[in-house]
């Protein structure tokens, strides 16, 4: 059985293994059909947001994608202080892998990243995940106008583009707003629960 992945490069090997286990043609064809069907099911399986035990949702999960180490540390501390669970990574390709695997409610993505840039990473996530389950995507960059220009005339990849600044109040407001308005009900529940805790 193939593990859930967007990389179907293992598929030929799985099929060969099934084919090699049978000498007659009908059995080989049946094995091939089983392997292809399983691979397609794994590819189509949508990631599920993990929930905490009981009625309370797990805290909102944020992925910070930033290649500057100092910025990663600042953003991680900022979001953790707000009650979010934060994972920080440094390249765009890894961001696609992590987001597609599931569990994140929102990703804060820098534009200038190694491997693939933030815009390409965002496009891949939109292509690979349904709108109802994908994480919210916020671009956080020193070149917000340039990124907006690159998106002109097309469907916006990001839910919002925010310029980097030493004042993080706008960023925190945007994160809260996008979590509360996310199509995924589990994400909205996590955001609402956080507000309830803060108000108590």
C-alpha positions in Angstrom: 0.0 0.0 0.0 1.3 3.5 -0.9 1.5 6.0 1.9 -0.5 9.2 1.4 1.6 11.5 -0.8 1.4 13.7 -3.8 4.5 12.0 -5.1 3.3 9.0 -7.2 6.9 8.0 -8.2 6.6 4.8 -6.0 3.6 3.7 -8.0 5.5 1.8 -10.8 7.4 -0.2 -8.2 4.2 -1.2 -6.3 2.6 -2.3 -9.6 5.7 -4.3 -10.5 5.7 -6.0 -7.1 2.1 -7.0 -7.6 2.7 -8.1 -11.2 5.7 -10.2 -10.2 3.8 -12.2 -7.7 1.5 -13.8 -10.3 2.3 -15.7 -13.5 -1.0 -15.6 -15.2 -2.3 -12.5 -17.1 -5.7 -12.1 -15.4 -4.1 -12.1 -11.9 -1.5 -9.6 -13.1 -4.2 -7.3 -14.5 -6.2 -7.6 -11.2 -3.0 -6.7 -9.2 -2.4 -3.7 -11.4 -5.9 -2.5 -11.0 -5.7 -2.8 -7.2 -2.4 -0.9 -7.1 -3.7 1.9 -9.3 -6.9 2.2 -7.3 -5.0 2.3 -4.0 -2.6 4.9 -5.3 -5.5 7.1 -6.5 -7.3 6.8 -3.2 -4.2 7.8 -1.3 -3.6 10.8 -3.6 -7.2 12.0 -3.3 -7.4 11.6 0.5 -7.7 15.1 2.0 -5.7 15.8 5.1 -7.7 16.0 8.3 -7.2 18.6 11.0 -6.3 16.9 14.3 -8.7 17.6 17.2 -7.9 17.6 20.9 -9.6 15.0 23.2 -13.2 15.8 24.1 -15.2 18.7 22.9 -12.5 21.3 22.8 -10.6 21.7 19.5 -6.8 21.6 19.5 -5.2 25.1 19.3 -4.9 26.6 15.9 -1.8 25.3 14.1 0.3 27.8 12.2 3.1 27.1 9.8 5.7 29.9 9.5 7.7 29.6 6.3 10.6 32.1 6.6 14.3 31.6 5.5 15.6 34.2 7.9 16.4 32.6 11.2 15.9 35.7 13.3 12.5 36.3 11.7 11.5 32.7 12.3 12.3 33.0 16.0 10.5 36.3 16.4 7.4 35.0 14.6 7.4 31.7 16.5 7.5 33.5 19.8 4.9 36.0 18.8 2.3 33.4 17.8 3.1 31.1 20.6 2.4 34.0 23.0 -1.0 34.2 21.4 -1.8 30.6 22.2 -1.1 29.1 18.7 0.9 26.0 18.1 3.7 27.0 15.7 6.0 25.1 13.3 8.7 27.1 11.6 10.5 26.0 8.4 12.7 27.7 5.9 11.9 26.6 2.3 9.0 26.6 0.0 9.1 23.0 -1.1 9.0 21.7 2.4 6.1 24.0 3.1 4.1 22.3 0.3 4.9 18.9 1.8 3.9 19.9 5.3 0.7 21.7 4.3 -0.4 18.9 2.0 0.2 16.4 4.8 -2.4 18.3 6.9 -2.9 19.6 10.4 -2.3 23.3 9.7 -4.9 26.0 9.9 -2.9 28.8 8.5 0.5 29.4 6.8 2.5 32.6 7.0 4.7 32.5 3.9 7.6 34.7 2.9 8.0 35.4 -0.8 11.8 35.0 -1.1 12.4 31.4 -0.2 14.9 28.7 -1.2 13.8 25.7 -3.4 10.6 27.4 -4.6 9.4 30.9 -3.8 6.4 31.6 -1.7 4.1 32.4 -4.7 4.9 29.0 -6.3 4.3 27.2 -3.0 1.0 28.9 -2.6 -0.1 28.0 -6.1 0.8 24.4 -5.5 -1.3 24.3 -2.3 -4.3 25.8 -4.0 -3.9 23.2 -6.8 -3.5 20.2 -4.5 -6.1 21.0 -1.8 -9.8 21.8 -1.9 -10.7 25.3 -0.8 -12.8 23.9 2.1 -9.9 22.2 3.8 -6.8 24.1 2.7 -5.0 26.2 5.3 -5.4 30.0 5.0 -2.4 31.5 3.2 -0.9 34.9 4.2 2.1 36.3 2.4 4.4 38.2 4.7 7.1 39.9 2.7 9.3 43.0 2.3 8.0 43.4 -1.2 4.1 43.3 -0.9 3.5 45.6 -3.8 5.7 43.5 -6.1 3.8 40.4 -5.1 0.4 42.1 -5.7 1.6 43.1 -9.1 2.6 39.5 -9.9 -0.9 38.4 -9.0 -2.8 41.0 -11.0 -5.1 39.5 -13.6 -5.2 36.1 -11.9 -7.0 34.5 -9.0 -5.2 35.6 -5.9 -3.0 32.8 -4.4 -2.9 34.4 -1.0 -5.8 35.3 1.3 -3.9 38.4 2.2 -0.5 40.0 1.5 1.1 41.9 4.3 4.3 43.9 4.3 6.9 43.1 6.9 7.1 45.6 9.7 8.3 45.9 13.3 4.6 46.5 14.3 3.0 43.1 14.4 -0.5 44.2 15.4 -1.8 44.2 11.8 -0.4 40.7 11.3 -2.0 39.3 14.4 -5.3 40.9 13.5 -5.1 39.3 10.0 -4.2 35.9 11.3 -7.2 36.0 13.8 -9.5 37.2 11.1 -8.6 34.5 8.6 -8.8 31.8 11.2 -12.3 32.9 12.2 -13.5 33.1 8.6 -11.9 29.9 7.3 -14.2 27.5 5.4 -13.0 24.6 7.6 -15.4 24.4 10.6 -12.6 22.8 12.8 -10.4 25.9 12.1 -13.2 28.3 13.0 -13.9 26.3 16.2 -10.3 26.5 17.2 -10.2 30.3 16.6 -13.5 30.8 18.6 -12.2 28.7 21.5 -9.1 30.7 21.7 -11.1 33.9 21.9 -13.2 32.4 24.7 -10.1 31.5 26.7 -8.7 35.0 26.2 -11.9 36.6 27.4 -12.2 34.4 30.5 
